[in-house]
């Protein structure tokens, strides 16, 4: 059994952080908006150049 797929609809599960806990949830069955997840917030952050070692 593949734990990265929803047992109901077979869609790929996404990691969702809620109150400090990260769980795998189905965006379709659990009605999760992928654009409101932590990954979307991280992707929307401004780009900065990497820091160089001194």
Long-range contacts (C-beta under 8 A, 24 or more apart in sequence): 14-39, 15-39
